[in-house]
Every structure is written in structure tokens, then in C-alpha cells.
């Protein structure tokens, strides 16, 4: 299945682009080979998890002068049952493939329930899977497609069927929490919302850091579950090789870097992509009143797709005490520069938000090893992956299969990790049979 999906990667890239709004380069990479990498990763972890269980064993217990007790034992991997993957609108393959292939490799039939706005990538995937299954002499309905509409959703109905034993979900916390609380007959793996954060203490190259952050905030218009929303900066400023940079100077440097990065409209449209949902576009307008505008969001016109809904990032300045403002996820190209008393205060505020809301990414910038160590302690306390001093071609909102874990499963933003052993072992059980020899 993966081999055939890989061969049709250009087509899948276009399907993802036209449903999610991602620029083609990102849609191709994230929607095709990178999604396939995550699928293969799940297959490998599943293979390892199942092979950790021996197929059989002979048990021998000495009985002194009597004959020993000898038994032959057989251990069989048994799938849990019907699985369902509930897809999201922004990453219809990248967030669907891990659960789909994790359930398949462990023997579970899978219902793919795509988001109503992103059906085509899922339909293409299911078509390929069914063709391969049929050619292998298996029932093609081992993988099936369940399509619904926003007006008549079916996810709840399917989820509450007692035969549904595994559910993978990516999307809002509201429905993710509902699944965790109500679908108790199934193993539920969720990736939900969080408040991804960055703590700025000091930097060795201000221009490099602001360029890196400008790309992070611009990529796919902040519609990634890994995009930074909260950036904590001390009121007294940060240390740089050129001297102290005030909070406002840092804010202006970030705004300038973002504007410069998006200065070429063709490149800007390619990086920004389109706003997938009307609700996200409305959220930009609603959030303008939440703080002092450091960089306002503006519409852009795509040369090839003039009707595409494209907006640049909105960057706001708020005070650390305004926790209610920045501690709620604001999905889309919206971020907050948070003025704190000092770096220790930044750590304290970030910890409080991350414990309550969770996150998938956490970043820190500091030239102090002691501060970096404190950030690692914070990351372990709140169970969020940490990136330190990213100022080049690696960005906090990107992760690589076979090298990076996506989420930890240890905070409110996600109860699962892509991909670790726990993501696989709960999709099957081991049934033992034993007989006297």
C-alpha cells in the first residue's frame, strides 16, 4: 500500500493542496512522503511490538523425585477489532496515516472517517488500500471510507458502536475530550489543541532567531498543531552580543523579520498557503482586540488562485498577567508576545499554561547553560518536547519521522505519541493457550 501511495505522491500533493490550502511544496512533502514516513514508522513499531511476543514456549518445572511438569504454550496476537481514524481538515494524510497503518499492521480492519472538507486525500488512500487487499485475496473492505457532512456528522454514531475497539482522532479538544470520556469501550488515541510556547532569555544572533521565528509563524498560516502561539520575553529585554535589546526592540525585530520574509508576494503565498476554514479567518479579526498590535494581519492575493483566502500573521503584545488572553489556543496565524518580569517568571507562566492546556512544542532561546537546563526540567515536568536555540534551517513546528517523537502523550494536548511503542501495543492483545506435554 505504501509503495503505491509513494508512487502517486505528486497526485496526493495536489489533493492535499486543494483540500487543506497548503502551498504545493508543503502539501507534497507533508501530505505524501512525510506522511508515508510516519506510516512506515508505525508499521515498524507494530512489527517490533508483535515480535517481542514469542510464538510458543515449552515450560518445564522440576518436581524433585517426581517427573517434571512440562507444558507447551502458544501465544497468539489477536487484533482488538474494528478501528476508526477520524481525520482533520488541515493535514488529511499526515495525521491519518499513523493510526491507519498502526491498526492495519496489528490486524484491525479500519474505517477512515475524513473531515468533510478534506475527503479526496482519504478517498485516494482507501482506493489504493482496497486495490492491494483485493489483489492479495483479502476482503477489500478491511479498509473502508465513511464520508459525512458538517450538517450530518457520523463520527459520534460510529464511535459509540460497541464493536468499535480502536479510535484515532485529530482535531479540537472539545470532541477529543468527548471521545476520551464516552468511548470507553475503545482504545482512544487523540491529538487535540494546546498552547505551543517559546521562552526567550538571550540570543547569540538576533537576526537569525527572528528569521527562524518569522518562518515558524508564517508556515501554513499557523495552522499546524506545532506552531508557536505564546512567546515569553522579559520586560527588561534580552542579552545579545550587541548589548541589551528591549522587549519592544525584540518585538519590532520579529515584526520586521516577518514582514521582510513575506515581502515577495509569490513566496509569501507559497509559504502561507490558504486559510482552510472561514472560522479561522474570522478568528484573526476577533483577536485584534486582545492586545497591542505589533504586526497586523493583511490579506494577500495568490497569482494562480486569486480567490484563495490568504492572510499574513497577526502578532500581539500582552502582559504576563493577561493569562486568560494567551492561555487559550487561537488556531491560525495568531501569536502573542508576552511581557514577563524576567526569565524565571517566563518559566513560571509557561508552566502554568502548559499544565492546564498542554502543548506539542516548546522552545527556548538562551546563551546560558543553566537556563537551558531549567528549560529541560520544565519540559520534563509538563511533558512537552523541547527545542533549544533554533536559528537555522530547523524549525520548532517541524518533526522528522524515525528521528523525532510528535507529541508525548503526557499532557492535555495529546494522549498519544507519534510514534512510540504505546501507540501500537494497545491495538492488539495476546491470547495464550497451554497444554500438558
N, C-alpha and C positions, 0 to 999 in steps of 0.2 A: 504493500500500500504506500509506504513512504517513498519507495523508489519511483513509483508512478507519479505521486504528488510532486516529487522533486523535478521530474521531467516536465511538468506543466507549471513550473514556478512563475514564468512570465504572465501566463493567463491568471494565475492566482493573485499575482501582484496587482493586476488591473482590477480584479474583482474586489480585492480589499480596498484599493484606492477609491473606487466608485461607491462603496458602501460606507466606509469609515471616514472618508475625507482626507486620509493621509496623503502626503505627497508621494509620487510614484516610487522614488528611491526607497523611502521608508516602508511603504506598503509592500514593495517587492522583498526587501530584506526581512522585515519583521513578520510579514504575512506568509512568506514562503520558506526560504532556507532556515531562518532563525526559528520559526515555528516548528519546522521539521526537526531541527536540532533538539528542541525541547521534547518533542515526541519520542525521538530516538533515545534521549536521556531517560525518559520514563520506561521505555522498553527495557533498557539495560538494567535499571534499578529493579524492575519487576523480575527479570530473569535471575538476577543475583538473589533477590529475596526468596524466590521459589526454590532455587538450587541450594539455598542454605539448609533446606529440609531434606534429609536423606530419604530415598525412596523406600528403603527397607533396612531392617537390622535384625540380628539374632541376639537375643538376650539370654544370658547364662548366669544362673545364681547357684553357687555351690551349696550343698546341703549336708556337709560333713560326710558321714559314712553312707548317707543315702545318695541316690542318683541326683544329679543337679536338676534344677528347674530350667527347662530350655523352652523358649518361645520364639517364634518368628513374628516380627511386627512389620506392618506395612503402613506407610504414611502417604496419604493422597491429598494433593492440592485440590480444593473444591472452591469454585467461584462463589461469591456471595449471592449473585443473582442479577436481576436487571439493573443496569446503571443508566443514569441520565447526566448529560452535560448541558448546563444552561449557559449559553454564550452571551457575550456582551457586544455592544454596537461598535466599540472603538477598536478592539483587537479580536476580530471574529475567528481567527485561527490560532494566534499565539496563545491566547488564554483558553482555547478549547482543546487543542491537541494534547496537552499533558494529561488531562483527565480522560479523554477519549482513548488514548493509547495505553495509559496505565490500566484502565478497566479491560481493554481488549487483551492485552498481554497476559493478564491474570484470569482470562477465560469468561469475562462477563459480557453478555450482549449489551449494546449501548444505544440509547435513544439520544440523538443530538437535537437539542431544542435551541435553535439560534435566536438571537434578538430579532424582532420583526423588521428592524431597519438594516439588518446585515445577514440576509438569508443566503445570498448567492455563494459566498465562500464555503459555507457549511454544506450547501447542496452539492457543490462540486466535489467536496471531500467525501461525502456519503456516497455519491455516484461511483467514485473510484474504489472505495472500500467494498461496495456491493459487487462491482465487477470482479474484483480479485477474489472475494469469497465464493462467488458463483463458479469461477474457473477452478477453484480449489475443491469443488464438490461440496461446499458448505452452503447453508441457508444464507442467502444474501441479506435477509432481514436481521441477521446478527447485528448489523449496524443500520439504523433507520433514522429517518428525519421527521421531526414533529414541528410543523410550522403553525404559528398562531399570529394574532394581530394585537396591537396595543389595546383595542377595544374589547377583544375576547381572548385574554391570555389563558394558556393551558398549563403553565408550569406548576401552579399550586395543585391542580387536579392530579397531574401525573405524580407529583412529589408525594401526595398523601395516599397514593395507591399502596397498600401493604406489600405488594410484590416488588416495589421499588426499594432496592437494597443499597445502592450507592448513588450519591448525588454530588456532582461538581458544579460550583456556581461562581461566577464573576459578575460583580455589579454593585448596586447600592447596599449600604448597611441595613436598610430597613428590611428588604426582602431576605438578605443573607441571614440576619438575626432571626427572622421568622422561620426560615428553614432549619436553623440550628435548634430552635426551641420547639418546633412542631413535628418535623420529620424524624421522630425518634426511632422509627423502625429501620432507618437507613444510616449508613455512614456518610456524613455530610462534610465536604471539603469546600471551604469558602475563601474567596478573596474579595474584600469589601473596601470601604473607604477609610482613609486615615489622613493625618496631617504630617506630610513629609517635611523635614526640618533641616536647617543648616545653622551652625553656630560659627560666627566669625570672631576670632580673637586677635589674630595678627596674620600678616601675609608677607611672603618674600617677593611677590611680584603682583602688584595691584592690577595692572592691565591684564595679565594672564588670567587672574582669578575672575575679574569681571567679564572677560570674554567667555570664559568657561560657563559662568552663571548665565550670561546672556543666551547662549545656545540652549542650556538646560531649560530656561523659562520659555524659550521660543519653540522648541521642538514639538511638533504636532499640537501647537497652541495649548500646551499644558494639559492635554487630555490623556495623560499617561498616569497609571496608578503609582508611578515612581517619581513624578515631577515634584520639585520643591514648592512648598507654599509659604512656609514660615522661615524667615531669615533673621536670626537674632544677632544684633550688633550693639556693643556698649555705647551709651550716650557720650561717654568721654572720648570715643573714637578708637581706632586700632593702630598698632605699630606697623610701620613699613620701613624698608631700608632708607627711604627718603624722609623719614620722620613720621610724626603723628598725623593721621588722617582722621578728620572729624566724622561723626555719624553722617552729617549732611553731605560732606565731601564724598564719602563712600557711596551714599545713595545716588548722588549725581554721577559718579563714575560708572555705577551699574546702569543707570538710565542712558548715559552716553554710549556705553558699550553695546547695549541692546539696540538703540536707535541706529548706530553705525552698522551693526551686524545685519540689520534688516533694511539697510539703506538701498540696496539693489532690490527692486521690487520682484523681479523674476526669481532670484534666490530666496527672497523672503517668503514668497508664496509656496515655493517648493518645501521649505523647512516648516513653515507654519501649518501647511495643509488647510483643510476647511474645518469649521466648527460643526461637529457631527449633529448636534441637537439644538433645536430652537431654544430649549430651556437653558443651555449653556450660554448662548448668545445673550439672552435676557439677563442671565446672572452677572455678566460683565457690567451692564448698565446699573443693576441693583447694587453692586458692590462699590461703585464710585463714591458713594456717600459714607463708606465705612472708615475712611481715613483720609489723610492728606495725600493728594495725587503726586507721586514722584515721576511717573511716566504714564501718560494716558493711553488707553487702547484706541486704535484707529482702524477703520475698515481698509482693506486692500482689494484691488481688482486683479484677478488672475487673467493672464493674457489669453490662455486657451479656454478657460471656463469662467467667463465674466459673471455668471450668476452664482458662483461659489461663495459661500458665507465665510469670509476670511477676516480675522481680527488680530491685531498685534497684542502683546502682553500689557496688562494693567498692573502697575506696581504702586502699592500704597504704603504710607508711613503711619505707624501706630505706636502707642506707648505700651510698655510691658504690662501695665495694669489693665489694659483693654483685652483681657484674655477671652472674653466672650466673642470678640470680633474675629480673632485669628485662630481660635481653637476649634472652629468648625470647618470641615472640609468645604472648600469653594472650588468645585470642579471646573477646570478650564484655565485660560491664560490669566490667572489672578494670583498675585503673591503679595506678601506683607513684609516690609522691613520693620522689625520690632526693636524699639529703643529700650535697652535694658540698663540697669545700674552698672554692671560690669560682667565679665565672662562668667563668674560664679552665679550671678543672677540669671544669665542666659541659660546655663545648665539647669538651674532650678526650675525655671519657667518651662523649658523644653521637656524636662522630665515629667512635670505635672500634666502637660498636654498629651505627651506620648503614652503615659499610663492610662489616661482616660480614653483617648481617641485611637491610639495605635498609629503605626506608620509602616511603610515598607522600606523607606530610605532615610538615612540620617547622615549629614555631612558635617565636617569640622574643618576650619582653616586656622592653623596656629603654627608659629615657629618655635613653640615651646613643647618639649617632650613631655613635660609634666601635664600640660593642658591636653595633649593628645592622649596621654594615659587616662586622664579623668574622663575624656570623651569615650574611650573604650569601656571604662567602668559603667558610664551612663548607658551605652549601647547594650551592654550585657544586662543591666538592671531592667531596662524596658524591652529588651529582646528585639532590637531593630538592627539591621545590617548597617555598618558604618563605613563611610568613605572619607579618607583624610587627604586634604590639600590637593584636590583635583584642579589642575590648572593647565592641562594639555588636551590631548585627544581622547581622554576617558571622561565620561560624564556620569553624574550621580544617578541619572534616570535610565541608564543602560546596564544590562546584565548579560553575561555570556553563558550559554549552556555549557555543561561539562566543566565550568570553572566558577561560576557564581551561583549561590543559592538565591532564589527570588522569594522574598518574604521568609519569615522564620516559623510562623505558626504559633508564636508565643505572645502575641499582643492582639488587641481588638481589630486590627486592620485585616487580619487573615488568620484562620485556624489551621492552615496548611502551608507547606513549603514546597516550592518547585526547584529541584526535586530531591527529596530525601527518602530514606527507607520507609519512614512512617506513611508517606504518601502512597506506598504500594502495599504494605503488609496488611492493611485493613480492608483490602479488596478481595481477600480470599481467607479461607480457614483451612486448617489441616485436620483431616479426619483420619483417625488411627484405627487399624484393625489388627488384632493379635490372636495367635493360635499356638497351642502346645505343639511342640515337635514330636 
